[in-house]
Amino acid sequence: MPFDGIVLRAVSNELNSTLINGRVEKIFQPSRDEVFINIYSNNNRLRLIASANASHPRIHLTDSEPFNMPVTPNFCILLKKHLTGSRLTRIFQPGLERILELKFEGTDDIGDPTTRYLVIEIMGKHSNLILLNENRKIIDSIKHIDLEISRLREIMPGRDYIYPNTQDKLNIFDSFAANKIQEIFSVDDTDNIHKHILESFSGFSPFASREFSKEVFSAKEGADYPGIASKVLQDTINNLNLNIVNPYIIRDENGKLLDFHCLFTSHFDTNSIIRFDSISKALDNYYQSKSIQGKLTSKKAELLSAVGTKLEKCIKKINIQTKNLSDSAEKENLKLFGELITSNLYRIFEGMEEIIVTNYYDPACSELTIPLNPNISPANNAQAYFKKYSKAKKTHSAATLLLSQLEKDKFYFENLLFQIEEANTDYDISEIKNELVTEKIISENIKSKKTVLPLVPLEFISSDGFVILVGKNNRQNDNLTFKTAARTDFWLHTRNIPGSHVIIKAEKKDVPESTLMEACTLAAYHSKSRNSTHVPVDYTLVKYVKKPGGAKPGFVIYDDFKTIIVDPDISILERLKK
């Protein structure tokens, strides 16, 4: 987690410049480990979030709207009692530890002055919010830590508050810091430099220690790395003292947020960074996005599980019907045996276990050995084979029809899994969920009117100026093909591979080969074969695409088509995005 002591120093500096002497108006606790404090400062109403969440502990200004829990937690009641109406007079961070103290001064019920401290400890699963009185005794904390949980440090009402163990790490503001950093970079162990920084200095997260090292080693090979490291360290100290920071969020090539910080950015690709004018805005954006991603991941997991279960059942049924087909494949032999027994009744006597007969249906008139049931008459043996033939014929016919439908269902479920995995917004997931409810794959827990969402496919412009539309789910695919597209537009889809319907809006013009190739590439990219090569893409006019009666959403049949083999290419997608 990159919320280290350096980031907290930037937050502390920002809060000192915006909240000092501000008055506490309201306090909310929307969850068991998170509080919001509304503070009126410098004619502005600002909202502070302080969270002891094990995954996302933090403190910063926020634009998020808090809500009250149905029952106000005891810790929130205490905060309201002790802090409402008081003024925030001091914000203090000991060294570069991940600890921030907020000092509040106010009056009690009889008008006597009071002092309270709210301490935020940002330490992963050990994070906590602790309320202290003027003598620094604990009034209460959002998490109670007794001796059964930790023998080293008790966080309980009435106990003296003591700082956590600092592990004897060096503070970069200490006079020996420059010597230590030069000593670290003098070691001929460049692969582990960041580990030495992490072990030696407080305030550095693994992320910050790696980026500090990169900042130093970005100089030309053979440079005076110890000297450069000393300068980078001094620049870091100066920037923190003067509150000169550059808050940013780092994202991957797909736009997914990865990390954040406020220093060490010179070696980053500018396309991977989102910059902000305040550390709180960067943190608020990052954690809100993380929250959205977390909720989206949870919703996707629920749908993936439901569809995955359906697919597993479908595959089991396919295996059963395939076996039934295999077992009934010899049905013609059963009929042949019955007919040959009938024609040889005069040669068969009760008690015989088999008979060798001439196969008159074989041009070579070969001989056949037919097993018999010795306990029944010759005529009944013939009838037994005819009955087995009739049953096998029905089984074969039923299995053939059922297997055909099961293969379609299997393709449908595989397509759904692909669409769920590709969904990257709550809107996309809602569309797919509506389809699953309609198809009775999942049940709607809340009896409410189903939300009808607008259909918004992906839109691209080809190098020749033609609009190319790509569906993101089955509902969009059906709408694109049978409502949006004209009969003379082009329709594309990967052959026998789950993927999107793609439409080239021809507008009654001749579609050049370059546009067709770009559309085929988009179809291949928006399919399950995105990471493959030589993907077959079928294309035809929309008028040749039909939807069978009762077919699943997104399923179509088509004819008069041609096939192009292409390689999926994300660069074309980026180039053609509208």
GIFENNOR-V986555 format. One record per helix or strand of 3 or more residues. SS is the DSSP state (h for helix, s for strand). FROM is the first residue (numbers start at 1). TO is the last residue. If there is no record, write none. Layout:
ss=[SS & SS]
from=[FROM & FROM]
to=[TO & TO]
This chain:
ss=[h & s & s & s & s & h & s & s & s & h & s & s & h & h & h & h & s & s & h & s & h & h & h & s & s & h & h & s & s & h & s & s & h & s & h & s & h]
from=[5 & 22 & 34 & 44 & 58 & 74 & 87 & 99 & 113 & 124 & 128 & 137 & 177 & 190 & 206 & 225 & 248 & 257 & 270 & 273 & 279 & 331 & 345 & 354 & 367 & 378 & 426 & 458 & 467 & 474 & 490 & 502 & 513 & 535 & 542 & 562 & 570]
to=[18 & 31 & 41 & 51 & 61 & 83 & 92 & 107 & 121 & 126 & 132 & 141 & 186 & 200 & 217 & 241 & 251 & 261 & 272 & 275 & 327 & 343 & 347 & 358 & 371 & 422 & 438 & 461 & 470 & 484 & 494 & 504 & 525 & 541 & 544 & 566 & 576]
